[in-house]
Every structure is written in structure tokens, then in C-alpha cells.
Amino acid sequence: MTASPHDGNSDAPASSAASAVNDPAPNPHATAEQVEAARSDTKLAQVLYHDWEAETYDDKWSISYDERCIEYARGRFDQAVSGQPGAQDDLPYGRALELGCGTGFFLLNLMQAGVAEKGSVTDLSPGMVKVALRNAEHLNLDVDGRVADAETIPYEDNTFDLVVGHAVLHHIPDVEQSLREVLRVLKPGGRFVFAGEPTTVGNFYARWLGRATWETTTRVTKLPFLASWRKPQAELDESSRAAALEAVVDLHTFDPTDLENIARSAGAVDVQAQTEEFAAALLGWPVRTFEAAVPAEKLGWNWAKFAFGGWKTLSWVDEKVLRHVVPRGFFYNVMITGVKSD
């Protein structure tokens, strides 16, 4: 796998030509046999599941590259590094890497928010790298990409000023090894920020809410007068097969203190974990599951306004009220930051 980082001498974004020519091609439709094989091979499962999801992932999770998600990504970064001396003094970082980039949601929106000038995206899934580079090209951002294992990052030592990731650590078999690799490719004094990781308690209630919403929605829409709200059975079956893989690719949940200890053991300094989304997760998981279970055309602007407005309101309640009374391990998301020592 080879790719040359953009040299910055052209006005064209790096993503227009930086996808590694020897990277494997995406496989968007896994067979039943492949799914069965993936049950005992977590990295195969990662590739199959995320290739499967790549082209629809942004729609599934309401990901965009406009002000709404720019604000969200920057908010996660700012919260993660809050109280860290110098973390926001010298923005933008020169070159940033997104580990397990998915469709590029976190890094591309952080770049648009002024957090980094140049970017590199990596993912074990060829489909995700393809979509992330396409998104970067559409945004005219200076980004290159590689298909890569997070436990063996294919960049030289001391390459990046910043490494970020969103909802990636829980997919990696050896999180500590991955963080060692992150520190290796960071320049001395460089920072990492990972957000969107599930806490152990939060994952329990979120998954329960998701399953209950899916079962209720798919059962109720069998009623004749709600038939127009039911997706074709083939789509529902494919979603169920994807869910079976999801159970294999989600390897970890985290206690915030344990995650801090893993980062320190990997060699990071100035380590800090914070959590968010308690009330917001209680709304968000049923909403996202319902959106996945019904035809998209049934959900219009009023629904989107309700979903996003409700999430923002409950996030405010979480931040201003519940954060002060609810133990941090009860919140759904944990984020972590740390620094490579000089």
C-alpha cells in the first residue's frame, strides 16, 4: 500500500490523486458465507461491515459537511482539550491524521473549522477511504488517504502535529498498541483527540433502546394501514445482516478512568478523558434507529428539525445540569486526549 502525501504546490486538493493505487477495492455487498467467516475474524468483519456501510453511512448517521456538523466536530475537539495548556493557542495544526476515518466526518469538519491545514485519512475499509477522499475532494480540502490497520500505521515517525478519531477505538483489537502507534507518528509535543467512544454503561442502555425501537418499528409497520412506512423486506434483511456484523466489529466499551490508564500506559502525557450525552443519548438512539427502519422519504424537514433540536436541547441539559450530578461513566460518549512528550 503506497500513497504520496500532497506536496501543497498545486491548487487541486490532495484527495484528487492521493488514493493508494495498490489498495484493495471496496466490497459493498458481503455474502452470507463471508459474514459467517467474519464472525471469527474481527478484522475481516471490520472491512466487510464498513465497506457495506460506506456509501450510505453519512445518510444513516445524519452526517454532513456544513455548519451543523462543523460546529459539532469543533465542539467535540474543544471539549476534549478544555483545560489543556496551549491546546488551542496555535491553531491550525499543520498536518493531521484521522485514524479509522470512516467517511471523513471528524477530520474534514475539523479542517473546515480551522483546526488543521492538511490531512491524511486511514481506515481498514477501502470503501470508507474511497468515500472520505471523495468527500474531501468535493470540499476542496488538502487530504490524502491510505487503507491501513490502526495497529500498524503506515507513516513515518514524527509525521503529524495532530491525530484524531471519532468512534474508532472501540473497533480496534489492541487499543494500547494503536495508541503507541499514534504516539510514534506524532511529532514531539503533538496531540491526539479521540471522541465518540461508548462507555460501558452508556452502551448497555443505548443498545437496548436501539433494539427495542427496531423491533417495535418493524413489527408495527407490518400493519396494512402503515405499509407505506415499511421498507422493502430485502432492505430490512440486509440491515439485519449488517447488524449481525456490527455485533462482531464493536469490540470494546470503556470506563473513562480505564481509558485514561490505557493512554498513559501507551506513553502519553497530559491525558484527560471527558464524557458527554446522557439525556441526549436516550433520545438519539431511538431516533437514529427509527430513521434506519423507515423509508427516508417519509421523514421530512419537520422530523429533522425535531431530531436535531431535541438533541441540542438535551445536550445543553447534559452539559449545564446533568454533568454536575451524574457520574461521568453513565454518559454515553467518552473522549480522550493526550500529548507525545517532547
Secondary structure, DSSP 8 states (H G I E B T S, - for coil): -------S-SSS-GGGT-B-TTS-----S--HHHHHHHTT-HHHHHHHHHHHHGGGHHHHTT--SSHHHHHHHHHHHHHHHTT-TTTTTT-SEEEEEEET-TTSHHHHHHHHTTSEEEEEEEES-HHHHHHHHHHHHHTT--EEEEE--TTS--S-TT-EEEEEEES-GGG-S-HHHHHHHHHHHEEEEEEEEEEEEEBHHHHHHHHHHHHHHHHHHHHHTTSGGGGGGS--HHHHHHHHHHHHHHHHH----B-HHHHHHHHHHHT-EEEEEEEE-SHHHHHHHHHHHHHHHS-GGG--HHHHHHHHHHHHHHHHHHHHTGGGTS-GGGSSEEEEEEE---
